[in-house]
Every structure is written in structure tokens, then in C-alpha cells.
């Protein structure tokens, strides 16, 4: 996430071999990161998502993904995110 006024286009990881598509959108102005997983197979528990800063002086954040009524995706939002570089990590999901 960059400083105020900077916007970043959503990053998308395409589904492959049954792995759902992931979209990560950053809104620097609102200091928010949104993580979306499309079409999680039925019966799988949604994974936890961690937003892990590269810098050691910022605490990591963890979110649960929640279904969106009427949609086929799950979403998690991280608010009050400090400017910096981050890694988005997903809890392993067992089939």
C-alpha cells in the first residue's frame, strides 16, 4: 500500500487445476486492502487470510473471509493498513 492519493489496480491470480481465483485490491486513500476468493468449492471451510508486512515494525493482520449474499465469492477487508510492502498469505485448505 502506498501513500495517500495513490491507487493500485486489483491484482488477480487466475484459477488453475481447481484452485479458486483470488483478487487483491488496494485502496491507499482509504488505507484498505480487500481480498476476494471466487468460487470456493462447496464443503471447504474458507481459509484465514494474513496481511504480513515486510517491515518488522508493523503488526500483521488476519481476517476471515465471509460470503457475500447473492454472490459466488468470499471477501475479507483489512482496514487501517499502514503504507508499506506486504505479503498476502492464505491458510492451507484441506480437501
Beta strands, then each sheet from edge to edge (+ up, - down):
strand 1: 7-13
strand 2: 22-27
strand 3: 32-38
strand 4: 48-53
strand 5: 61-64
strand 6: 66-67
strand 7: 73-78
strand 8: 86-90
sheet 1: 1+ 2- 3+ 7- 6+
sheet 2: 5+ 4- 8+
end
